[in-house]
Amino acid sequence: MATIYQINKGVSKPIVFKGLKAQYIAYLAIGLVLLLLSFAILYISGLSLLIVLPLIGLLGSALFITTFRLSHRFGEHGLMKYIAKKGLPDYIRFSSRRIFTRLKYPSYQ
């Protein structure tokens, strides 16, 4: 009898959940945990529920909207590439060629 093997077709694909891709799922989960903790802290501190609930609701809505926007705008690795590109300098100034001449023969220094 021939053995039947199961083929994993989505091995290298990113994780997608309800439209969120890759690391944005973790961002949303961390944000929700922080919202839960902030709700508990504000409620225990004695703030009125009429203030706490709308505040947490607005912050939760903003979290969902921004997370989904980032996921759709940048995709799986686009946000990291965007942040890395922002970190690059516009230009490099140097006043001597000594830096480049030492690169050629580093053992003579």
MOSUL-V335967 format. One record per pair of residues at least 12 apart in sequence whose ideal C-beta (glycine too) atoms are under 8 Angstrom apart, sorted by the first residue. I is the first residue (numbers start at 1). J is the second residue. Records with the same first field share a line. If there is no record, write none. Layout:
I=J + J
This chain:
14=76
19=68 + 71 + 72
20=67 + 68 + 71
21=71 + 75 + 76
22=76 + 77
23=76 + 79
24=67 + 68 + 70 + 71
27=67 + 70
28=63 + 64 + 67
31=63 + 67
32=60 + 63
35=56 + 59 + 60 + 63
38=56 + 59
39=52 + 56
42=55 + 56
